[in-house]
C-alpha cells in the first residue's frame, strides 16, 4: 500500500505544496506553512454544501441606514484623516516606528473622549498599568472614565468587552495579544490574523469602535500578514524623523472617508500638539538672501503646504560626482540635472549636488520639479532668490514646463502668506484671473524661466 505523502498549506493565502518551506512562494509570508494530511485536503476540496436557505437579495436603492454615525475626537488633525471622526463599529489600525508617538496620540484621544463623558477601555500588552499611569500623568491625561487593563489573552479581553459598557476600546498592541486556541506565539502570522478577524467581528456585532496599534518592519511596512490591512476599516500610519519634532499622520486606507488627507503634529514634553498652519512653520526659519533656497507649494491630500527646497552645488572631490537628497527622489534629481545639461548647457559633471526639503518632509509630486531646478541654478550661480518669490510646475524631458493640478488653491495659499512673485506654467494661466497684487509670471519652458529668473524685478 502506497504511503501517504505529506502535504503543506499556507495559512495566509491557502497555497498548497508537497515540501515545507520557511517562506511561502506564493504570497511571500514567513512561517505560514503548516503540515496537513492528504485526506484533510481532499475532504476540504470535496466537501458538499447541503441545502441551505438562500440570503435575501435587495435592490440597492431600497437599502436604508447606510449612514454610519461618527463622533469627533476634538483633535482636528486626527478627525481630518479619519474623515470627520471615529465611526461606530469600525476597526482602526494605527502603525508607526517605535517612539514615534502612537501611544501618546491614542492616550490623548482617550482623554479628550473621556472629557465628553465617554467610557474608554485601554488594553495594554506591552506595558504595566503603572507605566501607562506614569505616561498619563506626564501628558496630564488622567481621567476617571479611562479604564486600564493589562492583558494579552484574547478570550478574557473579549469577555470584558462584551460584559462592560464602553464607547471605545484601545489595544496596544495587536502583536502582544494571543488567541489561546491558536498554537503559536503572540505576534505570529496566525495569531495576528485570527485576533484581528475576531476583533473585527466583535466591533461589527457590538457597534463598538476599536483602535489597535501595530508595529512596523525595518522596511517601514506594517508588521504581520498583509491580510491585516484588508481586515480593518482604516489604516493610519504615523511618520516623522526622530531628529525633528514634527509628526505626520497619513491615511493609507479608509472605508468611511478619503485617504488623501494628512494630519500634522508637533511633539513636545506635554505630548502631541496640533499644527494649525504647517506652511508658516516649515518656512519660518528660511534664511534671507541665501542662494539655493526657494519656496514651492505642494499638495498633500487636499491640503496645501509651502515647503522650502534647498540646494548646494559644490566642486566635487571624487571621481564620481555625488547626488545626495533628503525629502525627494534621488532619481528625479538626476533626471532634472540631465535636462539642465542637455537643454540649458549647464555642466554638473564636476559638481556635487545636494538637495534638501527642510523640516523632515518628503515630497514626491511633479509640481516640485521647477522648484528643484531653480534652487539648483540659484546655488550653481550663487544668485539669491527674492524672499517673496515662489515657483511651481512640472518639468518634462524636453525642457517644457507643464501645468499642475489644484492651481488656484496653491496660489491662494501663497497669497495668504505674503508671496508676491510667482513663477508658474503657462498652461495654468489660460482663462484664469488673478489678484492684481500678485505678479504671476508664466513660462512655457526652462529657457524662459532662466531668463526671467535673473532679470525680473
Secondary structure, DSSP 4 states (H G I P E B T S, - for coil): -PPPPPEEEETTT--EESS--SB-TTT--BS-EEEE-HHHHHHHHHPPPPP-PPPPP--GGG----PPPEE--S-HHHHHHHTSSEETT-EEEEEE-TTSSHHHHHHHHHHHHHTTT--EEEEESSS-HHHHHHHHHHHT---TTEEEEE--BHHHHHHHHHHS--SEEEEE-GGG-B-TTS-S-TTSHHHHHHHHHHHHHHHHHHT-EEEEEE-B-TTSSBSS-THHHHHSSEEEEEE--TTSSEEEEEEEEETTS-SS-EEEEEEETTEEEE-S-HHHHHTTTPPTT-BTEEEEEEEETTEEEEEEEEEEEEE-SSSS--EEEESS-HHHHHHHHHHHHHHH----TTEEEEEEEGGG----SGGGHHHHHHHHHHHHTT-BPPTTEEE--EE-TTSBEE--SSHHHHHHHHHHTT--EEEEEGGGSTT----TTSEEEEESBHHHHHHHHHH--
